[in-house]
Amino acid sequence: MEWDKEKALESVDGDKELLQELIQLFTDTMEGDLDRIIQGKENCDNDIISKSAHSIKGASVALGFQTICDFAEKIEKNSKKNQNDSLSDDLNRLQELLEKAKEAGKSL
């Protein structure tokens, strides 16, 4: 997973404890967003999928998690075009990346 740790630390003026808290908040929120994407998929609700992916995208880029941002952006764009063929694979990948983000936060 691509993570710009230096960018993330810079955004909190080097405060590792604060960054750990922000990553914890991000991963907790991301779990809810992933659940909403799954529900959106089950209900064929592209609006929910798009909004949840957008939320993940914004938060992940702010913390330097570029790979997560890229997958979330792909899901967001595809859902707006009603092209969800790769959604299951993309969701699996985001769930893997979520676990890596949790590990990154603990390793500070």
C-alpha positions as CSV (number, residue, x, y, z in Angstrom):
1,M,0.0,0.0,0.0
2,E,1.3,3.4,-0.9
3,W,1.3,5.6,2.2
4,D,3.0,9.0,2.3
5,K,3.9,8.9,6.0
6,E,5.9,12.1,5.8
7,K,3.0,14.0,4.3
8,A,0.7,12.6,7.0
9,L,3.1,13.6,9.8
10,E,3.6,17.0,8.2
11,S,-0.2,17.6,8.2
12,V,-0.2,17.2,12.0
13,D,3.1,19.1,12.6
14,G,4.9,15.9,13.5
15,D,2.4,14.9,16.3
16,K,2.5,11.1,16.0
17,E,-0.1,10.6,18.7
18,L,-2.6,12.9,16.9
19,L,-1.9,11.1,13.6
20,Q,-2.6,7.8,15.3
21,E,-5.9,9.2,16.6
22,L,-6.8,10.5,13.1
23,I,-5.9,7.2,11.5
24,Q,-8.1,5.4,14.0
25,L,-11.0,7.7,13.3
26,F,-10.4,7.3,9.6
27,T,-10.4,3.5,9.7
28,D,-13.5,3.4,11.9
29,T,-15.3,5.8,9.5
30,M,-14.1,3.8,6.5
31,E,-15.6,0.6,7.9
32,G,-19.0,2.3,8.0
33,D,-18.5,3.7,4.5
34,L,-17.6,0.2,3.2
35,D,-20.7,-1.2,4.8
36,R,-22.7,1.5,3.0
37,I,-21.1,0.6,-0.3
38,I,-22.0,-3.1,0.3
39,Q,-25.6,-2.1,1.1
40,G,-25.7,0.2,-2.0
41,K,-24.5,-2.7,-4.1
42,E,-27.1,-5.0,-2.7
43,N,-29.8,-2.4,-3.3
44,C,-28.5,-1.2,-6.6
45,D,-28.1,2.3,-5.1
46,N,-25.3,4.0,-7.0
47,D,-25.9,7.3,-5.2
48,I,-25.0,5.7,-1.8
49,I,-22.0,3.9,-3.4
50,S,-20.7,7.1,-4.9
51,K,-21.2,9.2,-1.8
52,S,-19.5,6.6,0.4
53,A,-16.6,6.2,-1.9
54,H,-16.2,10.0,-2.1
55,S,-16.0,10.1,1.7
56,I,-13.3,7.5,1.7
57,K,-11.4,9.3,-1.1
58,G,-11.3,12.6,0.7
59,A,-10.3,11.3,4.0
60,S,-7.6,9.0,2.7
61,V,-5.9,11.6,0.6
62,A,-5.7,13.9,3.6
63,L,-3.9,11.2,5.5
64,G,-1.5,10.3,2.7
65,F,-3.2,6.9,1.8
66,Q,-2.9,7.4,-2.0
67,T,-3.7,3.7,-2.9
68,I,-7.0,3.8,-0.9
69,C,-7.8,7.2,-2.5
70,D,-7.2,5.7,-6.0
71,F,-9.5,2.7,-5.4
72,A,-12.2,4.9,-3.8
73,E,-12.1,7.2,-6.8
74,K,-12.4,4.3,-9.2
75,I,-15.5,3.1,-7.3
76,E,-17.0,6.6,-7.2
77,K,-16.5,7.2,-10.9
78,N,-17.8,3.8,-11.9
79,S,-20.9,4.1,-9.8
80,K,-21.7,7.4,-11.3
81,K,-21.6,5.7,-14.7
82,N,-23.5,2.7,-13.5
83,Q,-20.5,0.5,-14.2
84,N,-20.2,-1.7,-11.2
85,D,-18.7,-4.8,-12.8
86,S,-15.5,-4.6,-10.8
87,L,-17.1,-3.4,-7.6
88,S,-16.8,-6.7,-5.7
89,D,-13.0,-6.9,-6.5
90,D,-12.5,-3.3,-5.7
91,L,-14.4,-3.6,-2.3
92,N,-12.2,-6.6,-1.4
93,R,-9.1,-4.6,-2.2
94,L,-10.3,-1.7,-0.1
95,Q,-11.0,-4.0,2.8
96,E,-7.4,-5.3,2.5
97,L,-6.1,-1.7,2.4
98,L,-8.2,-0.8,5.4
99,E,-6.4,-3.4,7.4
100,K,-3.1,-2.1,6.2
101,A,-4.1,1.4,7.2
102,K,-4.9,0.2,10.7
103,E,-1.4,-1.4,10.9
104,A,0.2,1.8,9.6
105,G,-1.5,3.7,12.4
106,K,-0.3,1.3,15.1
107,S,3.3,1.3,13.7
108,L,3.9,5.0,14.3
